[in-house]
Amino acid sequence: RKEVEQDPGPFNVPEGATVAFNCTYSNSASQSFFWYRQDCRKEPKLLMSVYSSGNEDGRFTAQLNRASQYISLLIRDSKLSDSATYLCVVNYAGNMLTFGGGTRLMVKP
Amino acid sequence: DTGVSQNPRHKITKRGQNVTFRCDPISEHNRLYWYRQTLGQGPEFLTYFQNEAQLEKSRLLSDRFSAERPKGSFSTLEIQRTEQGDSAMYLCASSLDSLYGYTFGSGTRLTVV
């Protein structure tokens, strides 16, 4: 079993739609959580941290459920520019981040 | 300082040759990481430095791979006797503290022919 698991997608949604991704992690000792965005053939870039109380950044909302060991990302009012791969990331060893395989999102006109 | 810098951006090499990549982290970041990413997969951890000390190495890092960070600033990743399976994007990242996420460089894309 992978340490961080994501549905690879692709999720194909029309502009303006709301889309949600989930991610599960295996290590209950995980300490910090992130969503990264990666455009095709580019490096991953930090989208947002995920806090226990849930947090929002504009159209993006992240949630953490420690009891069930899953993390979610909700994107409202999808834009064409949101098309990318979204990587779920967990820090459980204290020193390095563990990445999921990514979920590909394609927003269509 | 404009971020994490990696060189070269692309490298094509023949099987069996040695290659070396360089990473210059953000200057105030004491932590430096190397990851490898293949198509359709997330980045996989290779190794981690805090200052000049190499503190962790993945099982993925075979004895053909070696990394250094001699003065706690830039780092090099060398692959000896390259194999076709080494073809991947090699990503370097740096951070002050992993609790706050990393900043990645643009990566070095290696193709072994």
Contacts between the chains, C-beta under 8 A, distances in Angstrom:
chain1	res1	chain2	res2	distance
A	4	B	42	7.6
A	8	B	40	7.3
A	31	B	99	6.8
A	32	B	98	7.5
A	32	B	99	4.9
A	32	B	100	7.9
A	34	B	101	5.2
A	36	B	101	7.9
A	42	B	106	7.3
A	43	B	91	6.1
A	43	B	104	4.0
A	43	B	105	6.3
A	43	B	106	5.3
A	43	B	107	5.4
A	44	B	43	6.6
A	44	B	91	7.6
A	44	B	104	5.4
A	45	B	104	7.1
A	46	B	101	4.6
A	46	B	102	7.5
A	46	B	103	7.5
A	49	B	100	7.5
A	49	B	101	6.6
A	87	B	42	5.5
A	87	B	43	7.7
A	89	B	101	7.6
A	91	B	98	5.3
A	91	B	99	6.5
A	93	B	56	7.7
A	94	B	98	7.2
A	95	B	31	7.7
A	95	B	48	5.6
A	95	B	50	7.8
A	95	B	55	6.5
A	95	B	56	6.0
A	95	B	98	5.9
A	96	B	33	6.1
A	96	B	45	5.2
A	96	B	48	5.2
A	96	B	56	6.4
A	96	B	98	6.3
A	97	B	33	7.9
A	97	B	45	7.6
A	97	B	98	6.1
A	97	B	101	7.4
A	97	B	102	6.4
A	98	B	45	6.9
A	99	B	35	7.8
A	99	B	42	3.6
A	99	B	43	4.9
A	99	B	44	7.5
A	100	B	42	5.4
A	101	B	40	7.4
A	101	B	41	5.6
A	101	B	42	4.7
A	102	B	40	8.0
A	102	B	41	7.7
A	102	B	42	5.2
